[in-house]
Amino acid sequence: MDAKQRIAQLRSRHGEAEPSGAGVTATQLPAASHEVLARVVQLRETIERHNHAYYVLDAPTIPDAEYDRLFRELQALETQHPELLTADSPTQRVGGKVLDGFAPVRHAVPMLSIRTETDTEARGAFNFDTRVKNALETSNEIEYTCELKFDGLAINLRYERGVLVQAATRGDGESGEDVTQNVRTIHCIPLHLKDCKADVLEVRGEVYMSRKDFNRYNGKQREQGLPTLVNPRNGAAGSIRQLDPKLAAQRPLSFFAYGLGEVRGWELPATHSAILDALQGFGLPVCDERAVVAGAQALAEFHQRVAAKRDTLPFDIDGVVYKVNSLALQKQLGFVSREPRWAVAHKFPAEEQLTVLRDIEVQVGRTGKLTPVAKLEPVFVGGTTVSNATLHNEDEIRRKDVHIGDTVIVRRAGDVIPEVVGVVLERRPADAKPFVMPTTCPVCGSHAVREEGEADARCSGGLFCAAQRKQAILHFASRRMMDIEGLGDKLVDQLVDEHIIRSLPDLYRLDVATLASLDRMAEKSAQNIVAALEQSKHTTLNRFLFALGIRHVGETTAKDLARHFGKLEAIMSASVEQLLQVPDVGPVVAQSIADFFAEDHNKEVVNELRKSGVHWEENEGTAHLVLPLTGKTFVLTGTLPKMSRDEAKTRLEALGAKVAGSVSKKTDCVVAGTEAGSKLDKARELKVPVWDEAALLALLANNGEGFTP
Ligand code: IVH
């Protein structure tokens, strides 16, 4: 629908006669009302265009502030002229009234499900292709569309003359529930279709929650001690069935179209792939990860290719879907027991499984962190057998209500550490035991302390605790730090348990005879380790800093510190204020570094290591350089239209600025792009100057000279 038609439609809704002929001309309406109408129509179109660019194409075109301005202007016009407000206005995406329940919706065309090919190997593809060819009594190669099988909730979107009028869940396939209000809050679902003249077009697809949105949502919930979502699919299903649309609007959902329901007044193309292309053309989100292929081998290759990148996709999938591409052949194939013969879901190994939690063990990490680890009845999940899974911390166990003896849901997605995500309460045995976090360290018996505001309990034993000592030595020796080859965990266990090593400098006192006297240690391996120790003495300042295991100092911070100060002495004697001048170092990190070097025994460890020959080259560092933006602190937030935040950060730092992660009174300037959230609010609250990207680009073009925020 173009702007003129939209205006005509609005007029007719207000009871005005539609002018004859195609167009609406200024002379046929009172000037003021025509102007307001035209502006409302224009604003809605502009806002929806930006929504599409942002949520569907993932390529925002205007800064957040500009979007907000347009949105507020539309809201104001709709408040002044309530008769212009329509349910399909983008202002109505925020969620309306709380519902008592969902009204039933009878599907014009039943929403069927598809057969699942359980053979997760390539054979699954061949089985399907054979069934199709047998049913068609042909030996010709068949053309298929391959799609992803999204792990969410099936939804039917009903568009009448291009306007979204209803959204319904699948329900039992014959009738579902009216969830229009909640679906309207999904920003990537167009409220109007582009260039779609169909009287009725029902679009079917999957509502899902992206992994990023899932993690962000759970992170926020955790921070506030509120319940978290078990997985993105539950997140999607829960939000769609949420009776308060304002709550639904807070849970960020997305959508992919994959098919059609009832269609009237639109001539269908000849193939399924052409339908998907057309839907994409109407402005609907259709996943780009799709292909048109011929023959079983190509199906199997698609399955394999997608399986290999499953973990890197921004959303969960549980397999792929193959569909015969020709609609004529689809018709010929028809259905068996309410499942189409022309489509199949070819699954991947599940990333979640149920198993029994036998026990909970508490492990001690390098920094003394106590982690409860689930000891599980071994279960095959995400492609491997899992018998240990993290339970994160005490609060998580309580929140998930995990008892020893429970049947739990274990999740292992990609290379991420397996975790227990939930409990099947109905299967709790009578003798299930609640877990009690120990008040002392299970390794050394020191007090376990949990500081206020911290999620983790820690062993207070420090390097007195054998577990922490072992981890500290392994950390020191690892490849990206001192790189001492051959010093693995079995050897470190022995060295610590037999009191051969009490602290890091003892490592450099090891000799071949001592090492060779240990279990499973041949003379040759002992020599290799001594040689590796010798070699490790020649290092760099950043590796050495990282190796010391200072809390919050990872590889990147160690590099930043080394570059800034150039010398270890300078770091050891730096004040918190001086440390804060280092790029990326915030108050928590600065305090942690200062605390570490304030301890005499840490200074002693450093001195002894240097005495035993550990050395590196030092330089003047960059701290003394005075650049145009030295001493100025910037905060970047939101998506910048032209450059990535990383690029902006690198360029600002090259001019001497510090780019901080949070806004405070000391921030000199906040640069805000689109979707700028709480940082922008904070900047306004503290009256910190806010720039857009254009202002930043001008400053960079001027090499940072003349900075006045
Ligand atoms: S086609 C008649 N395509 O999987 C064909 N379904 O039983 C109808 N699903 O819950 C389904 N991704 O919501 C189709 N690319 C895809 C899909 C897909 C996920 C879901 C669907 C339904 C189940 C199929």
Residues whose N, C-alpha, C, O or C-beta is under 5 A from the ligand:
A	BS01	IVH	L112 S113 I114 E147 L148 K149 F150 L153 A154 G205 E206 Y258 V321 P340
